[in-house]
Amino acid sequence: MDELSSVEQDMVRLTFLRYNRMKEWYYNQSYNEKYLGIPFAVDGKTETALLKEHYRVLYGGKLSDYYVTSLFSSVNGMRKSQKKLLKLAEQERMQRQENRREKADSLKERLVRMQAGKDWLKAFGRYLAGKGTEPKAPSVQKQGFTYSSGKLFYRGKKNQLVEAEPFVYERELEKRIRQTKAHIAQIEDKIRRTDEKAGRIPSRITFGSEKQYKKKDTLSLTGKELRAWHQERDFARNRIVNFSGRAVSPDGNYLCKYDAEGHTLEVTMINGEKILFHEVHFPYRGEELAQYLKERKGSVGYMMERKKDGNGREYLIFKAALTVKKDNLNYSTSDGVLAYDFNYDHIAWADVSSDGNLIKAGVIPFTLDGLSSGHAKEILGTAVKKLVALATDRKKPIVREDLDFVRKKAQMEYREDTAVLKVNPAYTSLIAKVKYMKLKNLSIHCAAAYVIGRRGMGFLEKLPSYLNCLVPKTQKNRWRTVFTHAKKAGPSYFRKNLPVWDKWKQFDANVHNYNENYSLWKESYSMQ
């Protein structure tokens, strides 16, 4: 900004101010029309005419059609982003509600066992007092504890085996029952309140970020004056101007004209005046932009952003956006695919052949603990490049789960010319656990990547032999039935040689015994 004259600096700041004021006004009118039922276009006037009229009333000038188009594009982009975020929030809300209901059901099952244990202790007390018969021996499955040789054994914190006197444990059990009931009531109240909020209309977008706006409540703690907060808020609200591209323009944009050889950018301000910016470079794909403009392939969108350095000096950043058609991408699975499963500390991948067999599997490790967002993004970008290189070297498309998570979408950006196929993520980890983990000698995550790859190639997964007779072949979704029982078993359980069962009760009992023995082994191993 220092290279510009004072008049040009004022025109730039004027453009930032007016453009963002008009953008806020247009967004609020669109919001009122969509969610509050207040019509925007009245008396037969178009939205373009209303925008120009509002601008003339505020500033007494004429608003260019190209700025109107940029405002439309910017606000529509904000609305689409908000719609996607609302959809994502609704999916996350439903998932959280489902988790809460499962937690409540689990606590209710635990409460039933504790009530049964309390009833047994009362019956045992009456027996000792000579007022009744001796009750049957308690079990962990029904009462949550066992009784032997005058001692009672139950699982305490961290699943440790605890020995206690029966009537001492009865007081502890009554306390647990009260806490569990309170916990269930708390979860059910949270479910009810969350469902009540679901039908509300979404909040408006806070221009300048909600974080910046909330700083007003902490002025007394930070020692800042209200005027300084207003200046920071206004700067945050009026810091970006978007210039929509037009394919029919010789330069791809009617408001910006970039000279790749002289590295100059001519920008038409909102009042119609033009300013020439010198030494404008685009470090990322600048050569591609120059070739794109030279061949006049299509539209080019620009973004002008205003920032401040540590000394309060203002400067401008320009960004360009162009549409690159990725032709001749290899979406064919005839030669196989490369699939991956994304995890918190690594990417597990599997190379699948054309007939659905495993060629090779591996992991791409990374560490994000304690890193800043910028550093974490760089680490993830490096991991993704390694994954893309694996697919490029093998000349195969990439297959991933179709998960609508913003975080994972941001992590998996394929800038190279690599085709990406998406598959339904249902039961991929379950199939990997019960079918391929032991068969292919893979980790649970590499096995999941293998399942994802096979699904991307159209292969169907049948039940393994030891589970096949438990689910009727006429049942539509057989894996769903398996999931309800196998979800309680860890991956290590399915590395054993498992027998063939006739009933789910035998399978569940086997899983329960294995979990009990495994926890006891872990406890004894930790004591060594």
Secondary structure, 3 states (H helix, E strand, C coil): CCCCCHHHHHHHHHHHHHHHHHHHHHHHHHHHHHHHCCCCCCCCCCHHHHHHHHHHHHHCCCCCHHHHHHHHHHHHHHHHHHHHHHHHHHHHHHHHHHHHHHHHHHHHHHHHHHHHHHHHHHHHHHHHCCCCCCCCCCCCCCCCEEEECCEEEEECHHHCEEEECHHHHHHHHHHHHHHHHHHHHHHHHHHHHHHHHHCCCCCCCCCCCHHHHHHHHHHHHHCCCHHHHHHHHHHHHCCEEEECCCCCCCCCCCCEEEECCCCEEEEECCCCCEEEECCCCCCCCHHHHHHHHHCCCCCEEEEEEEEECCCCCEEEEEEEEECCCCCCCCCCCCCCEEEEEECCCEEEEEEECCCCCEEEEEEEECCCCCCCHHHHHHHHHHHHHHHHHHHHHHCCCEEEECCCCHHHHHHCCCCCCCCEEEECCCCHHHHHHHHHCCCCCCCHHHHHHHHHHHHHCCCCCCCCHHHHCCCCCCCCCHHHHHHHHHCCCCHHHHHCCCCCCCCHHHHHHHHHHHHHHHHHHHHHHHHC
